[in-house]
């Protein structure tokens, strides 16, 4: 099952470059069978740019999640992230779409 998430373009690019291996969210998914995230890059991009598979979902308090994920968080510090961070999606790449042709390229 898939879910669509809006992600700021700067973070979406880091996800697909491999620099950011965790996506942080305040609220988990109601459906526990979600395995793929379709990435909508917010404005100024304003379109779907790819998708990634969920390898693991981490649920804990913000400090514990930060300790486990900071190396590949794609951000500089915990304060940059939302204050009541509760879950982290550890992903692996399934596909990246060409921004020009919208065709799957990996």
Buried (B, 14 or more C-beta within 10 A) or exposed (E): EEBEBEBEBEBBBBBBEEEBBBBBBEEEBEEEEBEBBBBBBBEEBEEBBBBBBBEEBBEBEBEEBBEBBBEEBBBEEBEEBEEEBBBBBBBEBBBBBEEEEEEEEE
